[in-house]
Amino acid sequence: MRTPLIVTLCCLGSVCSTLAHAFVDHASPAVGSTVHAPIAEVKIWFTEKLVLPFSDLRVLDASGKEVDKHDKHLDPQNGELLIVSVPSLKLGRYTVSWRATSVDTHVTNGTFTFELSP
């Protein structure tokens, strides 16, 4: 009697994991935050591991110009952490634009802002 139940639970578990999408768990700078110190990187932690060639992370200034260093990469210790470096940023509002392709090939995307203030 236990065998069919165990098989059913295992199948349900594999279905749930294959339907996963990578969503933002948290970010640094935080979504909608005001930052009072210089930053060197923008980091986004996702809920699933990502496929780097099909994922993207950009930082745009108030005029829409990309200001990051075009060096997006995954943290070598954590395939859920996408990072891009930024130069010394001027005070103002910035938009972070992201596209995440999870290891199961599902794609999500979005934007958020942060502000650099004295």
VEXDO-157191 format. One line per 2 residues: number of its first residue (from 1); their letters; for each residue x, y, z of N, C-alpha, C. Coordinates in Angstrom, 1 decimal. Example, Ala and Ser with C-alpha at 12.3 -4.5 7.8 and 13.67 -1.06 7.14 Angstrom:
<recs>
1 = as = 13.2 -5.7 7.8 12.3 -4.5 7.8 13.2 -3.3 7.8  12.8 -2.2 7.1 13.7 -1.1 7.1 12.9 0.0 7.9;
</recs>
This chain:
<recs>
1 = mr = 0.8 -1.2 0.0 0.0 0.0 0.0 0.9 1.3 0.0  2.0 1.2 0.7 2.8 2.4 0.7 3.5 2.7 -0.6;
3 = tp = 3.8 1.7 -1.4 4.6 1.9 -2.6 3.8 2.8 -3.6  2.5 2.6 -3.8 1.8 3.6 -4.8 1.8 5.0 -4.2;
5 = li = 1.7 5.2 -2.9 1.7 6.5 -2.3 3.1 7.2 -2.5  4.1 6.4 -2.3 5.5 7.0 -2.4 5.8 7.3 -3.9;
7 = vt = 5.4 6.5 -4.8 5.6 6.7 -6.3 4.8 8.0 -6.6  3.6 8.1 -6.2 2.7 9.3 -6.5 3.4 10.6 -6.0;
9 = lc = 3.9 10.5 -4.7 4.5 11.7 -4.1 5.8 12.1 -4.9  6.6 11.1 -5.3 7.8 11.4 -6.1 7.4 12.0 -7.4;
11 = cl = 6.4 11.5 -8.1 6.0 12.1 -9.4 5.5 13.5 -9.2  4.7 13.8 -8.2 4.3 15.1 -7.9 5.4 16.1 -7.7;
13 = gs = 6.4 15.6 -6.9 7.6 16.4 -6.6 8.3 16.8 -7.9  8.5 15.8 -8.8 9.3 16.1 -10.0 8.5 17.0 -10.9;
15 = vc = 7.1 16.9 -10.9 6.3 17.8 -11.8 6.4 19.2 -11.2  6.4 19.4 -9.9 6.5 20.8 -9.3 7.8 21.4 -9.7;
17 = st = 8.9 20.6 -9.6 10.2 21.2 -9.9 10.4 21.5 -11.3  9.8 20.8 -12.3 9.9 21.1 -13.7 9.1 22.3 -14.1;
19 = la = 8.1 22.7 -13.3 7.3 23.8 -13.7 7.8 25.1 -13.0  9.0 25.1 -12.4 9.6 26.2 -11.7 10.0 27.3 -12.6;
21 = ha = 9.8 28.5 -12.1 10.3 29.7 -12.8 11.2 30.5 -11.9  12.2 31.2 -12.5 13.1 32.0 -11.6 12.5 33.4 -11.4;
23 = fv = 12.2 33.6 -10.1 11.6 34.9 -9.7 12.7 35.6 -8.8  12.6 36.9 -8.7 13.5 37.6 -7.8 13.2 37.3 -6.4;
25 = dh = 14.2 36.8 -5.7 14.0 36.6 -4.2 14.3 37.9 -3.5  15.5 38.5 -3.8 15.9 39.8 -3.2 17.0 40.3 -4.1;
27 = as = 17.3 41.6 -3.8 18.4 42.3 -4.7 19.2 43.2 -3.8  20.4 43.5 -4.3 21.2 44.5 -3.7 21.8 45.4 -4.8;
29 = pa = 21.4 46.7 -4.7 20.5 47.4 -3.8 19.1 46.8 -3.9  18.4 47.0 -2.8 17.1 46.5 -2.6 16.1 47.2 -3.6;
31 = vg = 15.1 46.4 -4.0 14.1 47.0 -4.9 13.5 48.2 -4.3  13.5 49.3 -5.0 12.9 50.6 -4.6 13.6 51.3 -3.5;
33 = st = 14.9 50.9 -3.2 15.6 51.5 -2.1 16.3 52.8 -2.5  16.7 53.5 -1.4 17.6 54.7 -1.6 18.9 54.3 -0.9;
35 = vh = 19.9 54.4 -1.7 21.3 54.0 -1.3 22.1 55.3 -1.0  22.8 55.3 0.1 23.5 56.5 0.6 25.0 56.3 0.5;
37 = ap = 25.5 55.2 -0.1 26.9 55.0 -0.2 27.2 54.4 -1.6  28.4 54.6 -2.1 28.7 54.1 -3.5 28.5 52.6 -3.5;
39 = ia = 28.1 52.1 -4.7 28.0 50.6 -4.9 28.9 50.2 -6.0  29.4 49.0 -6.0 30.3 48.5 -7.1 29.6 47.5 -8.0;
41 = ev = 28.5 46.9 -7.4 27.8 45.8 -8.2 26.3 45.9 -7.9  25.5 45.4 -8.8 24.1 45.1 -8.6 24.0 43.6 -8.6;
43 = ki = 23.3 43.1 -7.6 23.1 41.6 -7.4 21.6 41.3 -7.3  21.2 40.2 -8.0 19.9 39.7 -7.8 19.9 38.3 -7.5;
45 = wf = 19.3 37.9 -6.4 19.1 36.5 -6.0 17.8 36.0 -6.6  17.8 34.9 -7.3 16.6 34.3 -7.9 16.2 33.1 -7.1;
47 = te = 15.0 32.6 -7.4 14.5 31.4 -6.7 14.9 30.1 -7.4  15.5 30.2 -8.5 16.0 29.0 -9.2 17.4 29.3 -9.8;
49 = kl = 18.1 28.3 -10.2 19.4 28.4 -10.8 19.1 28.9 -12.2  20.1 29.7 -12.8 19.9 30.3 -14.1 20.9 29.8 -15.1;
51 = vl = 20.5 30.0 -16.4 21.4 29.7 -17.5 21.9 31.0 -18.0  23.2 31.3 -17.7 23.8 32.6 -18.0 23.7 33.1 -19.4;
53 = pf = 24.0 32.3 -20.4 23.9 32.9 -21.8 22.5 33.4 -22.2  21.5 32.9 -21.5 20.1 33.3 -21.8 19.5 34.2 -20.8;
55 = sd = 20.3 34.7 -19.8 19.8 35.6 -18.8 20.6 36.9 -19.0  20.0 38.0 -18.4 20.6 39.3 -18.6 20.4 40.2 -17.4;
57 = lr = 21.2 41.1 -17.2 21.1 42.1 -16.1 21.8 43.4 -16.6  21.0 44.4 -16.6 21.4 45.8 -17.0 21.0 46.8 -16.0;
59 = vl = 21.9 47.9 -15.9 21.6 49.0 -15.1 21.5 50.2 -16.0  20.4 51.0 -15.9 20.2 52.1 -16.8 20.0 53.4 -16.0;
61 = da = 20.6 54.5 -16.5 20.4 55.8 -15.8 19.0 56.4 -16.1  18.8 57.6 -15.6 17.5 58.2 -15.8 17.1 58.4 -17.3;
63 = sg = 18.1 58.6 -18.1 17.8 58.8 -19.5 17.7 57.5 -20.3  17.9 56.4 -19.7 17.7 55.1 -20.3 19.0 54.5 -20.9;
65 = ke = 20.1 55.2 -20.6 21.5 54.8 -21.1 22.0 53.7 -20.2  22.5 52.6 -20.8 23.1 51.5 -20.0 24.4 52.0 -19.4;
67 = vd = 24.5 51.8 -18.0 25.7 52.3 -17.3 26.5 51.2 -16.6  26.1 50.0 -16.7 26.9 48.9 -16.1 28.1 48.6 -17.0;
69 = kh = 28.9 47.7 -16.5 30.2 47.4 -17.1 30.1 46.2 -18.1  28.8 45.8 -18.4 28.6 44.7 -19.4 29.3 43.4 -19.0;
71 = dk = 29.4 43.1 -17.7 30.1 41.9 -17.3 29.2 41.0 -16.4  28.0 40.8 -16.8 27.1 40.0 -16.0 27.7 38.6 -15.8;
73 = hl = 27.5 38.1 -14.6 28.0 36.7 -14.3 27.2 36.1 -13.2  27.3 34.8 -13.1 26.7 34.1 -12.0 27.8 34.0 -10.9;
75 = dp = 27.4 34.1 -9.7 28.3 33.8 -8.6 28.8 32.3 -8.7  30.1 32.1 -8.7 30.6 30.7 -8.8 30.1 29.8 -7.8;
77 = qn = 29.7 30.3 -6.6 29.2 29.4 -5.5 27.7 29.3 -5.5  27.0 30.1 -6.3 25.5 30.2 -6.2 25.0 30.5 -7.6;
79 = ge = 24.4 29.5 -8.3 23.9 29.6 -9.6 22.5 30.4 -9.6  22.1 30.8 -8.5 20.9 31.6 -8.4 21.2 33.1 -8.2;
81 = ll = 22.4 33.5 -8.2 22.9 34.9 -7.9 23.5 35.5 -9.2  22.8 36.4 -9.8 23.2 37.1 -11.0 23.8 38.5 -10.6;
83 = iv = 25.0 38.8 -11.1 25.7 40.0 -10.7 26.2 40.8 -12.0  26.2 42.1 -11.9 26.8 43.0 -12.9 27.5 44.1 -12.1;
85 = sv = 28.7 44.5 -12.6 29.5 45.5 -12.0 29.0 46.9 -12.6  29.2 47.9 -11.7 28.9 49.3 -12.2 30.1 50.2 -11.9;
87 = ps = 30.3 51.2 -12.7 31.3 52.2 -12.4 30.9 53.1 -11.2  31.6 54.0 -10.9 31.2 55.0 -9.9 30.0 55.7 -10.4;
89 = lk = 28.8 55.6 -9.8 27.6 56.2 -10.3 27.4 57.5 -9.7  26.8 58.4 -10.5 26.4 59.7 -10.1 25.1 59.6 -9.3;
91 = lg = 24.8 60.6 -8.5 23.5 60.6 -7.7 22.4 60.6 -8.7  21.3 59.9 -8.4 20.1 59.9 -9.2 19.4 58.5 -9.1;
93 = ry = 18.4 58.4 -10.0 17.6 57.2 -10.0 18.1 56.3 -11.1  18.1 55.0 -10.8 18.6 54.0 -11.8 17.5 52.9 -11.9;
95 = tv = 17.5 52.3 -13.1 16.5 51.2 -13.3 17.4 50.0 -13.6  17.0 48.9 -12.9 17.6 47.6 -13.2 16.7 46.8 -14.0;
97 = sw = 17.2 46.3 -15.1 16.4 45.5 -16.0 17.0 44.1 -16.1  16.1 43.1 -15.8 16.6 41.7 -15.8 15.8 40.7 -16.6;
99 = ra = 16.4 39.7 -17.1 15.8 38.6 -17.7 16.4 37.3 -17.2  15.6 36.4 -16.7 16.1 35.2 -16.1 15.6 34.0 -16.8;
101 = ts = 16.5 33.2 -17.3 16.2 31.9 -17.9 16.6 30.8 -16.9  15.7 30.1 -16.3 16.0 29.1 -15.3 16.5 27.9 -16.0;
103 = vd = 17.1 27.0 -15.3 17.7 25.8 -15.9 16.7 24.9 -16.6  15.4 25.1 -16.3 14.3 24.3 -17.0 13.8 25.1 -18.2;
105 = th = 14.5 26.2 -18.6 14.3 27.0 -19.7 13.1 28.0 -19.6  12.4 28.1 -18.5 11.4 29.1 -18.3 12.0 30.5 -18.2;
107 = vt = 11.4 31.4 -18.8 11.9 32.8 -18.8 11.0 33.7 -18.1  11.6 34.6 -17.2 10.9 35.6 -16.5 11.7 36.9 -16.7;
109 = ng = 11.1 38.1 -16.6 11.8 39.3 -16.7 11.1 40.4 -16.0  11.8 41.5 -15.8 11.2 42.6 -15.0 12.2 43.7 -14.8;
111 = tf = 11.7 44.7 -14.1 12.6 45.9 -13.8 12.3 46.3 -12.4  13.2 47.1 -11.8 13.0 47.8 -10.6 13.9 48.9 -10.5;
113 = tf = 13.7 49.9 -9.6 14.5 51.0 -9.5 15.1 51.1 -8.1  16.2 51.9 -8.1 16.8 52.3 -6.8 17.4 53.7 -7.0;
115 = el = 17.6 54.4 -6.0 18.1 55.8 -6.1 19.4 55.9 -5.3  20.3 56.6 -5.9 21.6 56.9 -5.2 21.5 58.4 -4.7;
117 = sp = 21.6 58.5 -3.4 21.4 59.8 -2.8 22.5 60.1 -1.8  22.7 61.5 -1.6 23.8 61.8 -0.6 23.4 61.3 0.8;
</recs>
